[in-house]
């Protein structure tokens, strides 16, 4: 499970920003059974979900982009670059000092009853520092610490990593954990595997997750799970079928999408596309069921139904395997009630037996009044007048400032918690626009 993710000097965030999934005592006994996994070994109460709110350009997506970068770089830094290649980090650019300073990433997670803390600092040219600690029992043990080209390693528990260091196999622009995993260091492999199983999606890019669902529909057992999921959403779908269609039958908007990504899909037959058909009941004038009607998901179903269907495979995977789903704009195109149902699945002690986690950002304030979240699960991004983003939760407020019985939605909208846009300019539009009313007109 994810315990904490922190960044510093990354894009919007000049100072350190941390998202913690460790439950606070602030909300003790609030939705304790459903929303929290009790980790007896480390004596931790770990949250199963978190939601992030904030104004446009306040850093909601940038924080998730930091995790996307970290995941990709950890997995591929030893393979996808050569000596001298630049590292694609983006420091905070609105400050002359931070622009020249390294960017920092750190993540803490548990995996198979072991706790790991891994992080690094990097600038455009090199890895400035890197560290890996683990806690198999009660004491945290340093496996390695890197300061530029100097390494301190644990001789017994990181012996293979020590070997690659001595052989000079770690480039300035590559992570030691990535290199060590290639040489079969078991702990480094564990870290890489955890990142590979971290599901980070954009709710605006359906192709990121729809293929997973399409593959599942080909398998009857998996299809039945998805169908049950769709029926629970009350979409009127009685059955689903996988079909192959020719390119000429693909809707025009899909053809345009294909043109934009065809360079990345050179191994696919351009004449064959897959489609999902949904089966609905058909009724006569007396509203009597008289048969079934087949509809195409691509051309007949609504964008919301299409999105929910494509997303279902990933949600089922994460719940069944106890994984982590992180969604940027997860709720895009979805009805607020459907988003509430997705959150309730993750917050359920009965349906989420493997303690899967859901973390997403949204503008949907209905969730704040749903009663699904504790205060320590509700997070905000805000930006000051210097363009510096910050991240904080409702649990960071004093108990007298935010009571658990108050209306979170109403207070957020009126700006009590910050993280909303200042729209004073719009109040002056009535005074500004008349100045231009007759512009271009001749008397």
C-alpha positions, 0 to 999 in steps of 0.5 A, a space after each residue: 500500500 502507498 503510505 506517502 508520496 513527496 516532491 520538492 521543486 517540481 513544476 508548480 511545487 517549489 517547496 516540499 509537498 507530501 500526500 499521506 495515506 496514513 490516517 490521522 487521529 484527528 478523525 479517529 472512529 470516523 468511518 474507521 472500519 470501511 475507510 481504513 486498513 489496519 496494518 498490525 505489523 507496523 501499527 499503522 492505519 492506512 487510508 484506502 482512498 483520497 481525493 484532491 481538489 483545487 482551482 485550475 492551474 493550482 497543481 492537482 495534475 502536476 502532482 500526479 505528473 510527478 508520480 508518473 515521472 518517478 514511475 517511468 524514470 525508476 523503471 527505465 532510467 538504466 535502459 532508455 538513455 545513454 551517457 550524457 542524455 538529459 534527465 527530463 525533470 522540470 524544476 519550479 521556474 518562477 524563482 531564480 534559485 529553484 530553477 538551478 536546484 535539483 528536483 526531489 522525489 520520495 515514496 514510502 510504501 509497504 509490499 509483502 509485509 515489508 516497508 520501503 522508503 525510496 527517493 532521489 534528487 536529480 537535475 537535468 544532467 545527473 542524479 544528485 542523490 539517491 537512497 533506499 531504506 527498508 523495514 522488514 521488522 521494526 527497525 529501518 535499515 539503510 540499503 544504500 545512500 548515494 551522493 553524486 558518484 559516492 555510494 554507501 551500501 549495506 554489504 550483506 543486504 545489497 551485495 549485488 548493488 555493491 557489485 554494479 557500483 564497483 564495476 562502474 555500471 551506474 551512469 551519472 544520469 541513471 538510478 542505482 535501483 534501476 541498474 541493480 534490478 537488471 543485475 537481479 538484486 532482489 530488493 531493487 526488483 521488488 521496488 521496480 515491480 511495485 512501480 510497474 503495478 502502480 496504475 496511473 491513468 488520465 480520465 481524459 485518455 480512454 485508450 490508456 485503459 480501454 484495451 484492458 477491458 476489451 481483452 477481458 471481454 474476450 474471456 467469459 469469466 472476466 466478461 461476467 465480472 464486467 457485466 455485473 459491474 455495468 448492471 450495478 451502475 444501472 446503465 440498462 445493459 443486459 449483455 456485452 459482446 466483443 466484435 471486430 470491425 473494418 476501418 471503414 465502419 469506424 466512426 469519423 472521430 475514432 479515425 481521426 484519433 487513430 491517425 494521431 497515434 498510428 505511429 505508436 501502433 505500427 504493429 496493429 493491422 490498420 484494417 481491423 478494429 475492435 468494438 464492444 456491442 451492448 445488448 439492451 431490452 426492447 419494448 413495445 408501445 405497452 412497454 412490454 419486453 419484446 426482444 433485444 437490441 444491439 448497440 455499438 459502444 463506439 457510435 451509439 452509447 453515450 460518452 459516460 457509458 463508454 468511459 465507465 465501461 472502458 474503466 471497469 476492467 482496470 477497477 476490477 483488476 485493482 480491487 481483486 489484486 489489492 493494487 493502487 489506482 491513481 486517476 487524473 480527472 478520473 470523474 471526467 464524463 461520469 455522473 457524480 453518482 457513478 463516481 460515488 459508487 466507485 469510491 464506495 467500492 474502495 472504501 468498502 470493507 466487504 468489497 475491497 478485501 485486498 485493501 486496494 487504494 484509490 487516489 484521484 483529483 476532481 472538481 466534483 464538489 458533490 463528493 464532499 457532501 457524500 459522507 464517503 470521506 474523512 477529513 484526512 482523505 480530502 486534500 487541496 492544492 493552492 497557489 500563492 501570488 508567487 506561483 508556488 503550489 502547496 498541498 494540504 488536507 482538511 486534517 491540517 486545520 485545527 479541530 475548531 476550524 473544521 468540524 467533522 459535522 460541518 458541510 465540507 462542500 458548502 464551505 469549500 465553495 465559499 472559500 473557507 479551505 482555500 484552493 478555489 479560484 479568485 474571480 474578482 475580475 468577473 465582478 467587474 465585467 459589467 463595468 469593463 464590457 460597456 467600454 467596448 460595446 460600440 467599438 467598430 461601429 460608425 455613427 
